[in-house]
Amino acid sequence: MKKIIINTISIFILLIMVNCSKDDFTFGSLQAPTNLQVAVQLIGKTAANPNGDGSGKVKFTATADDAISYKFVFPDGTSSNAPSGVLEKLFTKVGLNSYTVTVVASGTGGVSTNSTVEVKVQSNFEDAEAIKLLTGGTTKKWYVSASEPGHLGVGQNDGDATKNYYPNYYQAVAFEKAGAAATSCFYDNVLTFSLDGGIMKFKLDNGGSTFFNSAYLSVGGGTGSNDACLAYNTGGLKTVALSPSESVIMRNADRLTQTRGTVMNFSDGGFMGYYVGQSSYEILSITDNRMAVRFVQANNTGLAWYMIFTTTKPTQAVTDYTTLKFSDEFNTDGAPDPAKWSYDLGAGGWGNSELQTYTNSSDNVIVAGGSLKITAKKVGVGYTSSRLKSEGKYKFTYGKVEVRAKLPAGGGTWPAIWMLGSDYATNTWPGCGEIDIMEHKGNEPNVIHGTLHYPGFSGGNANGSTKTITNASTEFHVYKTIWTPASVKIYVDDVLYHTVANVSSLPFNKDFFMILNVAMGGTFGGTVDPAFTQSSMEIDYVRVYQ
């Protein structure tokens, strides 16, 4: 038996050797460059200025036998490829500084030869006006200009001079991040610039929470795919050194109108409130009370971010509506008021694979004891429930909606308080728009969902947030939206937890009507508990103010 095993192994090894011998990997000749020479020219060097003209510019010329390309590696960790071996580098650290530069010459087959050179160069860059404007001469506080459109934005960072100097991909609208706990910390930042013995210092007071770009959530101990506020210590004072810009904007013909050309370099990983792994910020413009900056995302150099700051902290004006236009207090026992409510009837899944059949039976919908009760029941192998709507009775554009409700319990229940665009028959969903003031999954007790659906943001990709409350199915809570031409804000018990900026291109600038229902199962409700028999959503009142 041992001989058979040994022979089998030998044959297997032989087959591997034979098969491998059939592969033909042709590398070509391996030729390491030789005689690598690096010439260093300090721009503006004279007998009177042996360390250059103060611009910090150095021209390197590398040559080597059998080299096909060159790479220059600098002590700050950056590098530049120069196939010709000629490269001009701008060293921006102010003063007379020495740098060790590694030059790599690559030959055929990927083999290389390297050498190091020492460069001592003077950089005299100064921007005394910027320092005065930043610090006020002593100390000055700056805030995110939240009320200004474009206070946060992102655009391309490339050679396209028509687009590389402004946030052409995305610009935040006024107070866009204020509506949810996951993002609102962005507006809590206080940035203080000060002078200490002629040296500029910087301190970021973030209130204990930093707004992280989604690509850097792990830095703050988080996970996920959306930007988020995470607990993060920004540390103490940072030193700020100014240097001339080397960004792509400096190569634009109109650069003098697009950037100041001054870069703020923060020590020890300092940053200006939005974390993208960057500590250098180009000042595009600055006055006594407004500053715009540009900074490149560290792990994606194709993206340039933009922020606007102000010296007066913006305050958000809250639009409210106080004139009661529509209400139902549910004080008359019996069927819901037919002057205010109609029904959706039937089954068929309702586009979400739901399991219930909607009826207008008193078993499923009734006013009793001062509240409306919508009851989902197990009937045989199926379920019945009810869906009320104000369609044909009352519709409106903009306003405040308040609904005081206690939610059903049980796995698979899916109660909803929501609004639908009145033109849904001709402007099919999601084009008509949908505002979900409250949705709840019985399978996730006490987690309240506030969501908007519209083109590009619908179904599983809708624009929403969640808020965890207590006793959602045993106590009444007030679910509210304030819908204005500027925004749609969603609350629970007067706690704002989601905001969507409203613009003319969105479908939230026309009439909507109200819907109240309890669904079972479906794509949102999930698996129904086999032990489920019945449960009700109780509504104390519905009120609409304008």
Phi, psi and omega in degrees: 000317179301320181297321180298315180298315181297316180296319179299316178298318181297317179297319180298315179297319179298319179297319178300315182296319181294315181296319180295327182292344181279340180286139183236097179264115182255110181268341190078178182286139178267116186229106177282134177300148177232167176057046180288123180235139180233117176264136182242125179239115175279120183295129179081013180290131176219177177298325180280335180233074185293344180252024178097179186272008180092356179283340183082009183272136179226135177253125178255140173227112181253138175224150177198150175287136176066024176267140178248348177196163180226152177223136179249126181246126186254159187293345177275007178092354178274163179211159178221135175272139179219090183306327182278346183088358180252128182213136173253127184240139177255114176268124192255352180293125186290138179108189177266116186226151177254141181227139173260118183248130177260130179248126181247121176258124182257138177247193180291150179076006177085001179283153185217165175228140181228160179209157178243149176228148177260132181236129176241117189219148181261132173235119184253021185298134176217150173216076184299326180295318179298318179299317179296317180291322180293318189256347187068014182091338178225288178208145181211142179258142178234151181226155173298130182280069190299332182280353184260125176303137181084014179295341168223134180201170179215146179210188184276150177237089184206196184274004181281099185294344180277347186225353189274013183238007178210161184282081186279349179274319187200139174223123180294142174275171184305128177055031184301324185271002187281345191278348185223146179300333182291343185229343191294340180299339181305326183270001178271352185295136171238119182253121182246121173255137181214164176250132179227101181062035180083358179256131180278134180240160182219139176224131177253115173259107185256011180067015179093356183225132182249141177273111185259137165297144186302332181288349183239018181303326182297333178298324179264011179079020181250174176220167176125187185238006180240149174305145184204154173275129180226148177298128185198129180274118182275000175078189184267214183294138174247149174271140180244119176250137179263143178214161178288146181290143172242015185291170179297336179299327183295346177264359179282144179297329182259025186303330183294339177261356186250338182206152174284334179085012179250136180246133172267124180247114184266135179283162171053039175073021179297150181209167190257041168103331178243119191271113174230023177075019185242142178237008178239130186230123179276127177280114176281316178204152178206136172232191181294336185225010179212139179218135175242133182231162179227138180209144186265134178296128190296322183261008177207084187289359174278355181244131174245128179262156182226141175222150176239137181236158178221159179269355176245118184296124181292146173242141185267120176286129182262117176278129179229161179235133188236353181267116182289121183251330181212137176202156170218116181267353176055051181259356180249115183296149178123206180288153176304150183300115182291346177283347183242336188225141169237186188231148159262130185238151173111187183236204175108003174093337176055032176080359183231017181062030179291158189255346188275161167250127180275135178229172170249020180290147178295343174293335184250336181211127181199151172259124182204137176064028176087012177213157173273133179241117173254116189246126172267131183231148170274125180232108185064237179261003182240195183220148173238156178197196180216152178224110178264150178211153178266007180304133181080352181245317181203129174221160185199161175239121180068146178153183176245128179246129176233130178228121178262119190214155171241132193264154177292162178240158177119136180301129180101345177289145183216078177282151180212140171238113191207176180225148181230141177301131185295342181267023185301333182290327180254339179242081193301148181301138008269008181301328181287338181087148178214132177243110178266101181290324178206130166226151183214139175257125175299336178282349176228074187303138172077001176264112184263135180250131171240123193214145171242136176244133178196170185307129182091342181220080182215167181057229180289351180251023184289165182265099185211171175218168178236158176218128179269127178239183178246145171057044181297331184258359180239349179226156177280141174227156180260120178257129192218148167227143170245113188248115183232171175297342183264334186194165168238117183246137183240133185231159163225127183052043178066013174262115179287127179228358174204136178225136172236125177293131181262126177231168187297336182282347180271158184276021184256040180225037182206182185291139172232161173233163185271149174221136176232125182202163170233114176263170178232131176067220178082184185294335179260316184292328176079200185292133178275132177299125180302336181274357182296135175242307175194155175198154188236147163265122178255130182240120181283318178200159170233127182224135176238124179247146174223000000 
